[in-house]
């Protein structure tokens, strides 16, 4: 059973020979091939090379186009700050929608011609061509809260939830179809699954999440399913207060950060979603030992049950010792059994 087969099998509720290994892996992949991260996010060839070589070396079951949260916002016209060896960032002081009235004139970018989005599509075509029969190709879009924050500015958006709820609904009404159009283009380019990153959603409580974010995320998940793809939800941070709501989204895979006990996530989200994670990326993965990492993953596996994918709470830190990343694969192989 290869990585792609293994990922699809667990999502279909079928037996797998071992737990899939699908950690978030971006800056680590760039460093692994000796590339500057600016080149990794701007050049599809560098991204594909980093993903493929890292996945092959550590026996990951997927390759991913997750790199930074700025692709869609950049192609909308937002000011982005680029750094030589760090992820790009939104210029919060000059956010595209600092003036809320600008939303009325904002045009949805075309993924095929937008500079940043089209580069992602090129990466997916290259990944599909080179390893797409062996490993799952994971596409990536921003969720409504994350993208809303990228366009409006995170602090302004948090105030808007209280001060101008109508604007937030209008903003999400723009974001959702834009992201779905981008997702559709990624599926056509070769993505086997769409990751939905909505980290900013971890900053709100259950009432705001239920009123504003859940309906928009639910529309996205249902629309992605209608496109014939599966969904991996990633909300890093502490989502303990919204676990049951995230469970109602219907995602096949939900990443769980280290701040949330997996047994609580399983209890509140129910038996259906596959849980991924959730060891502490710094204390356990980066600074720990291979023995401690294997023990921590074993405990995560026990708490999550059989519907479990090996990974950390969030991104593998770039300077994590290779032996520690290898410990993730060692645990996976130690669980191997015939199917």
C-alpha positions as CSV (number, residue, x, y, z in Angstrom):
1,X,0.0,0.0,0.0
2,X,1.6,3.3,-1.1
3,X,1.0,6.7,0.6
4,X,-1.8,7.8,-1.7
5,X,-3.6,4.5,-1.3
6,X,-3.2,4.5,2.4
7,X,-4.6,8.1,2.7
8,X,-7.6,7.3,0.6
9,X,-8.2,4.0,2.4
10,X,-8.4,5.5,5.9
11,X,-10.7,8.2,4.6
12,X,-13.0,5.6,3.1
13,X,-13.1,3.7,6.4
14,X,-11.0,0.8,5.0
15,X,-8.2,-1.1,6.7
16,X,-4.7,0.3,6.3
17,X,-1.4,-1.4,6.8
18,X,-0.2,1.4,9.1
19,X,-1.3,4.9,10.2
20,X,-0.7,7.5,7.5
21,X,2.1,10.0,8.1
22,X,1.0,13.5,6.9
23,X,2.6,16.2,9.0
24,X,2.5,19.9,8.1
25,X,5.9,20.5,6.5
26,X,6.9,23.8,4.9
27,X,10.0,25.6,6.1
28,X,11.6,22.3,7.1
29,X,11.2,21.2,3.4
30,X,12.9,24.3,2.2
31,X,15.8,23.9,4.6
32,X,16.0,20.2,3.7
33,X,17.0,21.1,0.1
34,X,19.0,24.1,1.1
35,X,16.6,26.7,-0.4
36,X,15.8,30.1,0.9
37,X,12.1,30.3,1.9
38,X,11.4,33.2,-0.3
39,X,12.3,31.0,-3.3
40,X,10.2,28.2,-1.8
41,X,7.0,30.2,-1.7
42,X,7.6,32.1,-5.0
43,X,9.0,29.3,-7.3
44,X,6.8,26.2,-7.9
45,X,9.9,24.2,-8.8
46,X,11.6,24.8,-5.5
47,X,8.4,24.0,-3.6
48,X,7.9,20.7,-5.5
49,X,11.5,19.7,-5.0
50,X,11.4,20.4,-1.3
51,X,8.1,18.5,-0.9
52,X,9.2,15.5,-2.9
53,X,12.6,15.1,-1.5
54,X,11.4,15.5,2.1
55,X,8.5,13.1,1.6
56,X,10.6,10.5,0.0
57,X,13.4,10.7,2.7
58,X,11.0,10.5,5.7
59,X,8.4,8.3,4.0
60,X,5.6,10.9,4.3
61,X,2.3,9.8,2.6
62,X,1.6,13.1,1.1
63,X,3.1,16.2,-0.6
64,X,1.5,19.6,0.0
65,X,1.2,23.1,-1.5
66,X,0.7,24.7,1.9
67,X,3.4,27.4,2.2
68,X,2.0,30.7,3.5
69,X,-1.4,32.5,3.9
70,X,-0.7,35.3,1.4
71,X,-1.4,33.8,-2.0
72,X,-5.0,34.8,-2.4
73,X,-4.6,38.1,-0.7
74,X,-1.6,39.0,-2.9
75,X,-3.6,38.3,-6.0
76,X,-6.4,40.5,-4.7
77,X,-3.9,43.3,-4.6
78,X,-2.9,43.3,-0.9
79,X,0.5,44.6,0.1
80,X,2.7,41.7,1.1
81,X,6.1,41.8,2.8
82,X,8.6,39.2,1.5
83,X,11.6,38.1,3.4
84,X,14.7,36.1,2.3
85,X,14.2,33.2,4.7
86,X,10.9,33.6,6.5
87,X,7.3,33.3,5.4
88,X,5.8,36.4,3.7
89,X,3.4,38.4,5.7
90,X,0.4,40.7,5.2
91,X,1.1,44.4,5.8
92,X,-1.4,44.9,8.6
93,X,-0.9,48.7,8.7
94,X,-1.9,49.0,5.1
95,X,-4.4,46.1,4.7
96,X,-6.3,46.0,1.5
97,X,-9.6,46.6,3.3
98,X,-8.5,49.1,5.8
99,X,-11.4,51.1,4.4
100,X,-14.3,48.8,4.5
101,X,-15.9,50.5,1.5
102,X,-13.2,49.0,-0.7
103,X,-15.0,45.7,-0.5
104,X,-17.6,47.0,-2.8
105,X,-15.0,47.4,-5.6
106,X,-12.9,44.3,-4.8
107,X,-12.6,41.9,-7.7
108,X,-12.1,38.2,-7.4
109,X,-8.8,37.2,-8.9
110,X,-8.5,34.5,-11.5
111,X,-6.4,31.6,-10.1
112,X,-5.0,30.8,-13.6
113,X,-3.5,34.3,-14.0
114,X,-3.0,35.5,-10.5
115,X,0.8,35.5,-9.9
116,X,0.8,33.7,-6.6
117,X,-2.2,31.4,-7.1
118,X,-1.0,30.3,-10.6
119,X,2.4,29.4,-9.2
120,X,0.6,27.0,-6.8
121,X,-1.2,25.4,-9.7
122,X,2.1,24.8,-11.4
123,X,3.4,23.2,-8.3
124,X,0.4,20.9,-8.1
125,X,0.8,19.8,-11.8
126,X,4.5,19.1,-11.1
127,X,3.8,17.1,-8.0
128,X,1.0,15.2,-9.7
129,X,3.3,14.3,-12.6
130,X,6.3,13.2,-10.4
131,X,4.7,11.5,-7.3
132,X,1.0,11.8,-7.7
133,X,0.5,8.1,-8.2
134,X,2.5,7.3,-5.0
135,X,1.6,10.1,-2.6
136,X,-1.5,12.2,-2.0
137,X,-1.3,15.7,-3.4
138,X,-2.7,18.1,-0.9
139,X,-4.0,21.5,-2.2
140,X,-4.6,24.4,0.1
141,X,-7.0,27.4,0.5
142,X,-7.6,29.9,3.3
143,X,-10.7,29.7,5.3
144,X,-13.2,32.6,5.7
145,X,-11.8,33.9,9.0
146,X,-8.2,33.6,8.0
147,X,-8.7,35.2,4.6
148,X,-10.9,37.8,6.0
149,X,-8.1,38.7,8.4
150,X,-5.6,38.8,5.5
151,X,-7.7,41.3,3.7
152,X,-9.0,43.4,6.5
153,X,-6.3,43.0,9.2
154,X,-6.7,40.6,12.1
155,X,-7.3,43.3,14.8
156,X,-9.8,45.1,12.7
157,X,-11.7,41.9,11.9
158,X,-11.9,40.9,15.6
159,X,-13.5,44.3,16.3
160,X,-15.8,44.0,13.3
161,X,-17.4,40.9,14.7
162,X,-18.9,43.2,17.4
163,X,-19.0,46.6,15.7
164,X,-20.1,45.8,12.2
165,X,-21.4,42.2,11.8
166,X,-23.1,43.0,8.5
167,X,-19.7,43.9,7.0
168,X,-18.2,40.5,8.3
169,X,-21.0,38.6,6.6
170,X,-20.4,40.6,3.4
171,X,-16.7,40.0,3.6
172,X,-17.1,36.2,4.0
173,X,-19.6,36.2,1.2
174,X,-16.7,37.5,-1.0
175,X,-14.1,35.2,0.4
176,X,-16.0,31.9,0.2
177,X,-16.6,31.8,-3.6
178,X,-13.1,33.1,-4.2
179,X,-11.6,30.3,-2.3
180,X,-13.9,27.7,-3.9
181,X,-12.9,28.9,-7.3
182,X,-9.2,28.6,-6.3
183,X,-9.9,25.1,-4.9
184,X,-11.6,24.0,-8.1
185,X,-8.6,25.1,-10.1
186,X,-6.3,23.1,-7.8
187,X,-8.4,20.0,-8.2
188,X,-8.1,20.4,-12.0
189,X,-4.3,20.8,-11.6
190,X,-4.0,17.5,-9.7
191,X,-4.8,18.1,-6.0
192,X,-6.3,14.9,-4.5
193,X,-7.5,16.7,-1.4
194,X,-8.0,20.3,-0.3
195,X,-6.7,21.6,3.0
196,X,-8.7,24.4,4.6
197,X,-6.6,26.6,6.8
198,X,-8.5,28.9,9.2
199,X,-6.2,29.6,12.0
200,X,-7.8,32.9,13.0
201,X,-10.9,31.0,13.9
202,X,-9.2,29.8,17.0
203,X,-9.2,33.4,18.4
204,X,-13.0,33.6,18.8
205,X,-15.4,32.0,21.2
206,X,-18.2,29.5,20.3
207,X,-20.9,32.2,19.9
208,X,-19.0,34.2,17.3
209,X,-17.8,31.1,15.6
210,X,-21.4,29.8,15.3
211,X,-22.8,33.0,14.0
212,X,-20.1,34.0,11.5
213,X,-17.5,31.4,10.8
214,X,-19.2,28.0,11.0
215,X,-21.8,28.8,8.3
216,X,-19.1,30.0,5.9
217,X,-16.8,27.0,6.6
218,X,-19.8,24.7,6.2
219,X,-20.6,26.1,2.8
220,X,-17.0,25.6,1.8
221,X,-16.9,22.0,3.0
222,X,-20.1,21.1,1.4
223,X,-19.1,22.8,-1.9
224,X,-15.7,21.0,-1.9
225,X,-17.5,17.7,-1.4
226,X,-19.7,18.5,-4.3
227,X,-16.6,19.0,-6.4
228,X,-15.7,15.4,-5.6
229,X,-12.8,16.0,-3.2
230,X,-12.2,15.5,0.5
231,X,-11.3,18.2,3.1
232,X,-8.6,18.5,5.7
233,X,-9.3,21.2,8.2
234,X,-6.5,23.0,9.9
235,X,-7.2,25.5,12.7
236,X,-4.0,25.8,14.7
237,X,-4.3,27.1,18.3
238,X,-6.7,26.2,21.1
239,X,-10.1,25.2,19.6
240,X,-11.3,23.4,22.8
241,X,-14.4,25.7,23.0
242,X,-15.5,25.0,19.4
243,X,-14.6,21.3,19.1
244,X,-18.2,20.1,18.7
245,X,-18.9,22.8,16.1
246,X,-15.8,21.9,14.0
247,X,-17.0,18.3,14.3
248,X,-20.2,19.2,12.6
249,X,-18.5,20.6,9.5
250,X,-18.2,17.1,8.0
251,X,-14.4,17.2,7.2
252,X,-12.7,13.9,6.6
253,X,-9.5,15.0,8.5
254,X,-9.2,17.5,11.3
255,X,-5.7,18.7,12.5
256,X,-5.6,19.0,16.3
257,X,-3.0,21.3,17.8
258,X,-1.2,20.3,21.0
259,X,-3.3,22.6,23.2
260,X,-6.2,20.3,22.8
261,X,-6.2,16.8,24.3
262,X,-7.0,14.3,21.6
263,X,-9.3,12.3,23.8
264,X,-11.4,15.4,24.3
265,X,-11.4,16.1,20.6
266,X,-12.6,12.6,19.9
267,X,-15.3,12.8,22.6
268,X,-16.7,16.1,21.4
269,X,-16.2,15.7,17.6
270,X,-17.6,12.1,17.5
271,X,-16.3,9.0,15.8
272,X,-16.4,10.2,12.2
273,X,-13.5,12.7,11.5
274,X,-10.0,11.3,11.3
275,X,-7.9,13.2,13.8
276,X,-4.3,14.3,12.9
277,X,-1.7,15.3,15.4
278,X,-1.0,16.5,18.0
279,X,2.3,16.5,19.7
280,X,3.9,19.8,20.8
281,X,5.9,21.0,17.8
282,X,8.7,22.6,20.0
283,X,8.8,20.9,23.3
284,X,8.3,17.3,22.1
285,X,9.2,17.3,18.3
286,X,12.0,19.9,18.0
287,X,13.5,19.7,21.5
288,X,12.7,16.1,22.4
289,X,14.2,12.7,21.8
290,X,13.2,10.0,19.3
291,X,12.1,7.8,22.2
292,X,10.0,10.6,23.7
293,X,8.4,11.4,20.3
294,X,7.5,7.8,19.6
295,X,5.9,7.6,23.1
296,X,4.0,10.8,22.6
297,X,2.7,9.7,19.2
298,X,1.6,6.4,20.7
299,X,-0.4,8.2,23.3
300,X,-2.0,10.4,20.6
301,X,-2.9,7.2,18.7
302,X,-4.4,5.6,21.8
303,X,-6.6,8.7,22.5
304,X,-7.7,9.2,18.9
305,X,-8.4,5.5,18.1
306,X,-7.9,3.9,14.7
307,X,-9.1,6.9,12.8
308,X,-5.8,8.6,13.3
309,X,-3.0,10.2,11.1
310,X,0.5,10.8,12.5
311,X,1.6,14.4,12.7
312,X,2.5,17.2,15.0
313,X,0.2,19.9,16.4
314,X,1.2,22.2,13.6
315,X,4.2,22.8,11.3
316,X,7.4,20.8,11.8
317,X,9.9,23.5,13.0
318,X,12.5,24.2,10.4
319,X,15.5,23.3,12.7
320,X,14.0,20.0,14.0
321,X,16.7,17.4,14.1
322,X,16.3,14.9,11.3
323,X,16.4,12.0,13.8
324,X,13.3,13.4,15.5
325,X,11.3,13.7,12.2
326,X,12.5,10.1,11.4
327,X,10.9,9.0,14.8
328,X,7.5,9.9,13.3
329,X,8.1,7.4,10.4
330,X,9.6,4.9,12.8
331,X,6.4,4.8,14.8
332,X,4.3,4.5,11.7
333,X,6.4,1.5,10.5
334,X,6.3,-0.1,14.0
335,X,2.5,-0.2,13.6
336,X,2.7,-2.0,10.2
337,X,0.5,-5.0,9.8
338,X,-0.9,-6.9,6.7
339,X,-4.2,-5.7,5.3
